[in-house]
Amino acid sequence: MLASILGTVGSLIDSLLGATIQASYLVDKRAVSDLSASELKHLKAVQLIAGRNIISNNMVNVLSSVSTTVIAMLLLKLLI
């Protein structure tokens, strides 16, 4: 049960970070969320549609994994 709860928490953290600090762009009528700085320079018609260009999708995944692990460790410490 704890694993299910932590999985849900990790998913929520990932969604929150992705929606707030990860940029999503409109490129050729498609939403794209994982563009590098060099790709942004070479594309002509790019429009920021959501979020901010602070971190990449890979960084969002790392941050959500690390924060979920820290939460799990704290919960285990409280339960033991």
C-alpha positions as a Markdown table, in Angstrom:
| # | Residue | x | y | z |
|---|---|---|---|---|
| 1 | Met | 0.0 | 0.0 | 0.0 |
| 2 | Leu | 2.9 | 2.4 | 0.8 |
| 3 | Ala | 4.4 | 1.8 | -2.6 |
| 4 | Ser | 1.1 | 2.8 | -4.3 |
| 5 | Ile | 0.9 | 5.9 | -2.2 |
| 6 | Leu | 4.5 | 6.9 | -3.0 |
| 7 | Gly | 3.9 | 6.2 | -6.6 |
| 8 | Thr | 1.0 | 8.5 | -6.7 |
| 9 | Val | 2.9 | 11.2 | -4.8 |
| 10 | Gly | 5.8 | 10.9 | -7.2 |
| 11 | Ser | 3.4 | 11.2 | -10.2 |
| 12 | Leu | 1.8 | 14.3 | -8.6 |
| 13 | Ile | 5.3 | 15.9 | -8.0 |
| 14 | Asp | 6.3 | 15.1 | -11.6 |
| 15 | Ser | 3.1 | 16.7 | -12.9 |
| 16 | Leu | 3.4 | 19.8 | -10.7 |
| 17 | Leu | 7.0 | 20.4 | -11.7 |
| 18 | Gly | 6.2 | 19.7 | -15.4 |
| 19 | Ala | 3.3 | 22.1 | -15.4 |
| 20 | Thr | 4.9 | 25.0 | -13.6 |
| 21 | Ile | 8.7 | 25.1 | -14.4 |
| 22 | Gln | 9.1 | 23.0 | -17.5 |
| 23 | Ala | 8.3 | 24.9 | -20.7 |
| 24 | Ser | 5.9 | 23.5 | -23.4 |
| 25 | Tyr | 6.1 | 24.9 | -26.9 |
| 26 | Leu | 3.9 | 24.9 | -29.9 |
| 27 | Val | 6.0 | 23.7 | -32.9 |
| 28 | Asp | 4.3 | 23.0 | -36.2 |
| 29 | Lys | 0.9 | 22.7 | -34.5 |
| 30 | Arg | 2.2 | 20.2 | -32.0 |
| 31 | Ala | 2.9 | 20.6 | -28.3 |
| 32 | Val | 6.5 | 19.8 | -27.5 |
| 33 | Ser | 8.0 | 19.9 | -24.0 |
| 34 | Asp | 11.6 | 18.7 | -24.4 |
| 35 | Leu | 13.5 | 21.1 | -26.6 |
| 36 | Ser | 17.2 | 22.0 | -26.1 |
| 37 | Ala | 18.5 | 25.6 | -26.3 |
| 38 | Ser | 20.1 | 24.8 | -29.6 |
| 39 | Glu | 16.9 | 23.4 | -31.0 |
| 40 | Leu | 15.0 | 26.5 | -29.9 |
| 41 | Lys | 17.5 | 28.7 | -31.8 |
| 42 | His | 17.1 | 26.8 | -35.0 |
| 43 | Leu | 13.3 | 26.5 | -35.1 |
| 44 | Lys | 11.6 | 29.5 | -36.7 |
| 45 | Ala | 8.0 | 29.3 | -35.5 |
| 46 | Val | 8.2 | 28.4 | -31.8 |
| 47 | Gln | 5.6 | 29.6 | -29.3 |
| 48 | Leu | 5.8 | 29.2 | -25.5 |
| 49 | Ile | 2.3 | 27.9 | -24.5 |
| 50 | Ala | 2.8 | 26.8 | -20.9 |
| 51 | Gly | 5.3 | 26.8 | -18.0 |
| 52 | Arg | 8.7 | 28.4 | -17.9 |
| 53 | Asn | 11.9 | 27.6 | -19.5 |
| 54 | Ile | 13.8 | 26.7 | -16.3 |
| 55 | Ile | 14.5 | 23.0 | -16.5 |
| 56 | Ser | 14.2 | 20.2 | -19.0 |
| 57 | Asn | 11.9 | 17.1 | -18.9 |
| 58 | Asn | 14.9 | 15.0 | -17.8 |
| 59 | Met | 15.5 | 17.3 | -14.9 |
| 60 | Val | 11.8 | 17.2 | -13.9 |
| 61 | Asn | 12.1 | 13.4 | -13.8 |
| 62 | Val | 15.2 | 13.4 | -11.7 |
| 63 | Leu | 13.8 | 16.0 | -9.2 |
| 64 | Ser | 10.5 | 14.0 | -8.8 |
| 65 | Ser | 12.4 | 10.8 | -8.3 |
| 66 | Val | 14.7 | 12.3 | -5.7 |
| 67 | Ser | 11.9 | 14.0 | -3.9 |
| 68 | Thr | 9.8 | 10.9 | -3.8 |
| 69 | Thr | 12.8 | 8.9 | -2.4 |
| 70 | Val | 13.3 | 11.5 | 0.3 |
| 71 | Ile | 9.6 | 11.4 | 1.2 |
| 72 | Ala | 9.8 | 7.6 | 1.4 |
| 73 | Met | 12.8 | 7.7 | 3.6 |
| 74 | Leu | 11.2 | 10.2 | 6.0 |
| 75 | Leu | 8.0 | 8.1 | 6.1 |
| 76 | Leu | 10.0 | 5.0 | 6.9 |
| 77 | Lys | 11.8 | 6.8 | 9.7 |
| 78 | Leu | 8.5 | 7.9 | 11.2 |
| 79 | Leu | 7.0 | 4.4 | 11.0 |
| 80 | Ile | 10.0 | 2.5 | 12.4 |
